[in-house]
Amino acid sequence: MKDLRIVFMGTPDFAVATLKTLVEANYTIVAVITAPDKPAGRGQKLSESAVKHYAVSQNLTVLQPTNLKNEAFLNALRTLKANLQIVVAFRMLPKVVWQMPEYGTFNLHASLLPNYRGAAPINWALINGETKTGVSTFFIDEKIDTGDMIFQESIAIDPDENAGSLHDKLMEIGSKLVLKTVKSIQNDTVKTIPQLETPHIKTAYKLDKDNCKIDWNAPLDAIYNLIRGLSPYPAAWCTLQNETDTLDIKIYRAEKEIVSHSNPVGTIISTKKDLKVAVSNGYIIIEEIKLPGKRAMDVKSLLNGYTFEAGAKML
């Protein structure tokens, strides 16, 4: 059995579950590498990553390089004499870093590779209406998420799943898959297979303002999937036109109603309790919404203090 000295690399909450699993399994973590502290909030106070917060609580050595090719950082990494590196939700590594340890560098990715390589695999699986997804471990190579596969585990996606709930499920099964991968490397039983390249691999593009905007002319299911695929973060958005108000709003939660109607696309229909938007083959029933400068709220709370005039529409 190999004596492992592990460097762990990660930044957000998704990575904390895996680091915690490794610590609780009594593996030797010689250092944790995470993003530099960043100003956050109105006071712009420095905020540390979720991984740093946990690592400090466990008295682990923390490195926060701004440049992964910096010679001082590379020397510090060499000094650690790690023989395995594990990456979970970090950033692309230069070859000099991922080639360094004797037993390699492997990554946990929140998709069934080769589909959904890229920055936002959880979101895009939902946006595209997938009925299953999963997690994969693979050894890192020169390209993004293309290295030889180690293990994979799939789960079903519930019809009303959103990105937040799916994130939490994949975080848990991902941490267990990393542990399984580490044990396989430790016992020298690890086997890999190349990723199967096909012409129709789906990509997890980086989310931006354009691909988070709701197109009310899209089919009902596509709009519904976009809303749940972007909730709770970064949230699907659109423009509300209500008499003289033109507001960019965010929609966090909605239901769908398949029904024939004659209302123009984008027409808003509101009562004292309900708010729905006409689309080509039904209605999107909005349940949680955020107006500019306001907190997110359920629609009943919104309708208590905001009036949608006749002719109000979503653009």
C-alpha positions as CSV (number, residue, x, y, z in Angstrom):
1,M,0.0,0.0,0.0
2,K,1.4,3.4,-1.0
3,D,2.1,6.1,1.6
4,L,0.3,9.1,0.2
5,R,1.2,12.7,0.7
6,I,-1.7,14.7,-0.8
7,V,-1.9,18.3,-2.0
8,F,-5.6,19.3,-2.3
9,M,-6.7,22.1,-4.7
10,G,-10.2,23.7,-4.6
11,T,-12.1,26.9,-3.8
12,P,-15.9,26.7,-3.3
13,D,-18.3,24.8,-1.0
14,F,-18.4,22.0,-3.6
15,A,-14.8,21.2,-2.8
16,V,-15.1,21.4,1.0
17,A,-17.1,18.1,1.2
18,T,-14.3,16.2,-0.6
19,L,-11.5,17.8,1.6
20,K,-13.5,17.0,4.7
21,T,-14.0,13.4,3.6
22,L,-10.2,13.0,3.0
23,V,-9.4,14.6,6.4
24,E,-11.9,12.3,8.2
25,A,-10.4,9.3,6.4
26,N,-7.0,10.3,8.0
27,Y,-5.2,10.9,4.8
28,T,-2.1,13.1,5.0
29,I,-2.9,16.5,3.4
30,V,0.5,18.2,3.2
31,A,-1.1,21.4,1.9
32,V,-4.3,23.0,0.5
33,I,-4.1,25.3,-2.5
34,T,-7.0,27.7,-2.9
35,A,-7.9,31.1,-4.5
36,P,-6.5,34.3,-2.9
37,D,-8.8,36.2,-0.5
38,K,-11.0,38.7,-2.4
39,P,-12.9,41.9,-1.4
40,A,-16.6,41.2,-0.9
41,G,-19.7,43.0,0.3
42,R,-20.4,46.6,0.7
43,G,-17.4,47.1,3.0
44,Q,-15.2,45.3,0.5
45,K,-13.6,43.3,3.3
46,L,-11.3,40.5,2.3
47,S,-13.3,37.2,2.2
48,E,-11.6,33.8,2.2
49,S,-12.7,30.9,0.2
50,A,-14.9,28.1,1.7
51,V,-12.0,25.7,1.3
52,K,-9.6,28.0,3.1
53,H,-12.0,28.5,5.9
54,Y,-12.3,24.7,6.4
55,A,-8.5,24.1,5.9
56,V,-7.6,26.7,8.6
57,S,-10.1,25.1,11.0
58,Q,-8.2,21.8,10.5
59,N,-4.8,23.4,10.9
60,L,-3.8,22.5,7.4
61,T,-1.1,24.4,5.5
62,V,-2.7,26.8,3.0
63,L,-1.2,28.3,-0.1
64,Q,-3.0,31.0,-2.1
65,P,-1.0,31.7,-5.3
66,T,-2.1,34.4,-7.8
67,N,0.1,32.9,-10.5
68,L,0.5,29.1,-10.7
69,K,3.6,29.4,-12.8
70,N,5.4,31.7,-10.3
71,E,8.8,30.2,-9.3
72,A,8.4,30.9,-5.6
73,F,5.1,29.0,-5.6
74,L,6.5,26.1,-7.7
75,N,9.4,25.8,-5.2
76,A,7.0,25.8,-2.3
77,L,5.1,23.0,-4.0
78,R,8.2,21.0,-4.6
79,T,9.2,21.4,-1.0
80,L,6.0,19.7,0.1
81,K,7.1,16.4,-1.6
82,A,3.5,15.5,-2.4
83,N,3.1,12.3,-4.5
84,L,-0.6,12.9,-5.3
85,Q,-2.6,16.0,-6.2
86,I,-6.4,16.2,-6.1
87,V,-8.3,19.0,-7.8
88,V,-12.0,19.8,-7.1
89,A,-13.5,23.0,-8.5
90,F,-10.3,25.0,-8.8
91,R,-8.8,26.3,-12.1
92,M,-6.8,25.0,-15.0
93,L,-3.3,23.9,-14.0
94,P,-0.1,24.4,-15.9
95,K,1.7,21.3,-17.0
96,V,4.6,22.0,-14.6
97,V,2.1,21.7,-11.7
98,W,0.0,18.7,-12.7
99,Q,3.0,16.6,-13.8
100,M,4.8,17.2,-10.5
101,P,3.6,14.3,-8.2
102,E,4.7,10.7,-8.7
103,Y,1.2,9.3,-8.8
104,G,-0.3,12.1,-10.9
105,T,-3.0,14.7,-10.5
106,F,-6.7,13.8,-10.7
107,N,-9.8,15.9,-10.9
108,L,-13.4,15.5,-9.8
109,H,-15.8,16.9,-12.4
110,A,-19.6,17.2,-11.9
111,S,-20.8,15.6,-15.1
112,L,-20.7,12.3,-16.9
113,L,-17.7,13.0,-19.0
114,P,-17.1,13.5,-21.9
115,N,-20.4,15.5,-21.8
116,Y,-20.4,18.8,-20.1
117,R,-16.7,19.6,-20.0
118,G,-16.3,23.2,-18.9
119,A,-17.2,25.7,-16.2
120,A,-20.9,25.1,-15.4
121,P,-21.7,21.4,-15.8
122,I,-24.5,21.3,-13.2
123,N,-26.3,24.2,-14.7
124,W,-26.1,23.0,-18.3
125,A,-27.3,19.5,-17.5
126,L,-30.5,21.1,-16.1
127,I,-30.8,23.8,-18.8
128,N,-30.7,21.1,-21.5
129,G,-33.3,19.0,-19.8
130,E,-31.2,16.0,-19.0
131,T,-32.7,13.2,-17.0
132,K,-29.5,12.0,-15.5
133,T,-26.0,13.3,-14.7
134,G,-23.2,12.3,-12.3
135,V,-19.6,12.8,-11.3
136,S,-16.3,11.6,-12.9
137,T,-12.7,11.4,-11.7
138,F,-9.9,11.6,-14.3
139,F,-6.2,12.2,-14.5
140,I,-5.5,15.8,-15.7
141,D,-3.8,16.4,-19.1
142,E,-3.1,19.4,-21.3
143,K,-6.7,20.1,-22.3
144,I,-9.8,21.0,-20.2
145,D,-11.6,17.9,-18.7
146,T,-10.2,15.5,-21.4
147,G,-7.9,13.2,-19.4
148,D,-8.2,9.4,-18.9
149,M,-11.2,8.4,-16.9
150,I,-10.8,6.6,-13.5
151,F,-14.3,6.3,-12.1
152,Q,-17.8,7.6,-12.8
153,E,-21.1,7.5,-11.0
154,S,-24.5,8.6,-12.3
155,I,-27.7,9.8,-10.6
156,A,-31.2,10.6,-11.9
157,I,-32.3,14.2,-12.2
158,D,-35.7,14.9,-10.6
159,P,-38.1,16.8,-12.9
160,D,-38.3,19.7,-10.4
161,E,-34.6,19.7,-9.5
162,N,-32.8,23.0,-9.5
163,A,-29.1,23.8,-9.6
164,G,-28.8,24.2,-5.9
165,S,-30.3,20.8,-5.0
166,L,-28.4,19.0,-7.7
167,H,-25.2,20.7,-6.6
168,D,-25.6,19.3,-3.1
169,K,-26.3,15.8,-4.3
170,L,-23.3,15.8,-6.6
171,M,-21.1,17.3,-3.9
172,E,-21.9,14.3,-1.7
173,I,-21.5,11.5,-4.2
174,G,-18.4,13.3,-5.6
175,S,-16.7,13.3,-2.3
176,K,-17.3,9.5,-2.0
177,L,-16.0,9.0,-5.6
178,V,-12.8,10.9,-4.8
179,L,-12.3,8.6,-1.7
180,K,-12.8,5.5,-3.9
181,T,-10.3,6.9,-6.4
182,V,-7.7,7.7,-3.7
183,K,-8.0,4.2,-2.3
184,S,-7.5,2.7,-5.8
185,I,-4.4,4.7,-6.3
186,Q,-3.1,3.8,-2.8
187,N,-3.7,0.1,-3.4
188,D,-2.2,0.3,-6.9
189,T,-5.4,-1.1,-8.5
190,V,-6.3,2.1,-10.5
191,K,-7.2,1.5,-14.1
192,T,-8.0,4.2,-16.6
193,I,-9.8,4.4,-19.9
194,P,-9.6,7.2,-22.5
195,Q,-12.6,9.4,-22.8
196,L,-14.8,8.5,-25.8
197,E,-14.8,11.3,-28.3
198,T,-18.0,11.6,-30.3
199,P,-19.3,14.3,-32.7
200,H,-22.1,15.3,-30.4
201,I,-20.4,16.0,-27.0
202,K,-22.3,18.7,-25.1
203,T,-20.4,21.6,-23.6
204,A,-20.8,23.3,-20.2
205,Y,-20.1,26.9,-21.4
206,K,-19.2,29.6,-18.9
207,L,-22.4,31.4,-17.8
208,D,-22.8,35.0,-18.8
209,K,-25.5,37.6,-19.1
210,D,-26.5,36.6,-22.6
211,N,-27.0,32.8,-21.9
212,C,-28.8,33.5,-18.6
213,K,-31.5,35.7,-20.3
214,I,-34.9,34.2,-20.8
215,D,-36.2,34.1,-24.4
216,W,-40.0,34.2,-23.9
217,N,-40.3,32.9,-27.5
218,A,-38.6,29.7,-26.6
219,P,-40.7,26.6,-25.9
220,L,-42.3,26.2,-22.4
221,D,-40.0,23.4,-21.3
222,A,-36.8,25.3,-22.4
223,I,-37.8,28.4,-20.4
224,Y,-38.7,26.3,-17.3
225,N,-35.4,24.4,-17.6
226,L,-33.4,27.6,-17.9
227,I,-35.0,29.0,-14.7
228,R,-34.4,25.9,-12.6
229,G,-30.9,25.4,-14.2
230,L,-29.8,28.8,-13.0
231,S,-31.4,28.8,-9.5
232,P,-30.3,29.9,-7.0
233,Y,-27.2,31.3,-8.8
234,P,-26.7,33.2,-11.0
235,A,-30.5,33.2,-11.7
236,A,-32.4,33.6,-15.0
237,W,-33.3,37.2,-15.9
238,C,-35.4,39.2,-18.3
239,T,-36.8,42.7,-18.7
240,L,-40.2,43.6,-17.2
241,Q,-42.1,46.4,-19.0
242,N,-44.9,47.8,-16.8
243,E,-46.2,51.1,-18.0
244,T,-43.3,53.5,-17.4
245,D,-41.2,50.9,-15.5
246,T,-38.6,49.0,-17.5
247,L,-36.8,46.7,-15.0
248,D,-34.4,43.9,-15.3
249,I,-35.7,41.2,-13.0
250,K,-34.5,37.7,-11.8
251,I,-36.7,34.7,-11.6
252,Y,-35.7,32.0,-9.1
253,R,-38.6,29.6,-9.1
254,A,-41.5,28.8,-11.4
255,E,-43.9,26.1,-12.5
256,K,-45.2,25.4,-16.0
257,E,-48.7,25.1,-17.3
258,I,-49.2,23.4,-20.7
259,V,-52.4,24.9,-22.2
260,S,-53.7,26.5,-25.4
261,H,-54.3,30.3,-25.3
262,S,-54.5,33.3,-27.5
263,N,-52.3,35.7,-25.4
264,P,-49.3,37.2,-27.1
265,V,-45.9,35.8,-25.9
266,G,-44.7,37.7,-22.8
267,T,-48.1,38.9,-21.7
268,I,-48.4,39.1,-17.9
269,I,-51.5,37.8,-16.2
270,S,-51.7,38.6,-12.5
271,T,-54.2,38.2,-9.7
272,K,-53.9,38.9,-6.0
273,K,-52.1,35.6,-5.6
274,D,-50.7,34.5,-8.9
275,L,-48.4,35.8,-11.6
276,K,-47.9,34.0,-14.9
277,V,-46.4,34.8,-18.3
278,A,-47.8,33.6,-21.6
279,V,-45.5,31.6,-23.8
280,S,-46.1,29.8,-27.1
281,N,-47.5,26.5,-25.6
282,G,-48.7,27.6,-22.2
283,Y,-47.7,29.7,-19.2
284,I,-44.8,30.1,-16.9
285,I,-46.2,30.5,-13.4
286,I,-43.7,32.6,-11.4
287,E,-43.2,31.7,-7.7
288,E,-40.1,33.6,-6.6
289,I,-38.8,36.8,-8.2
290,K,-36.4,39.6,-7.5
291,L,-36.9,43.3,-8.6
292,P,-33.8,45.6,-8.8
293,G,-32.7,46.8,-5.4
294,K,-35.1,44.4,-3.6
295,R,-34.6,41.0,-2.0
296,A,-35.9,37.9,-3.7
297,M,-39.4,37.2,-2.6
298,D,-42.3,34.9,-3.2
299,V,-44.9,36.2,-5.6
300,K,-47.6,36.6,-3.0
301,S,-45.4,39.0,-1.1
302,L,-44.6,40.9,-4.3
303,L,-48.2,41.3,-5.3
304,N,-49.0,42.7,-1.9
305,G,-47.0,45.8,-2.8
306,Y,-46.5,45.9,-6.5
307,T,-49.1,46.3,-9.2
308,F,-48.9,44.9,-12.7
309,E,-50.9,47.2,-15.0
310,A,-52.9,46.2,-18.0
311,G,-50.5,45.6,-20.9
312,A,-47.5,44.7,-18.6
313,K,-45.2,42.2,-20.4
314,M,-41.9,40.4,-20.1
315,L,-39.4,41.1,-22.8
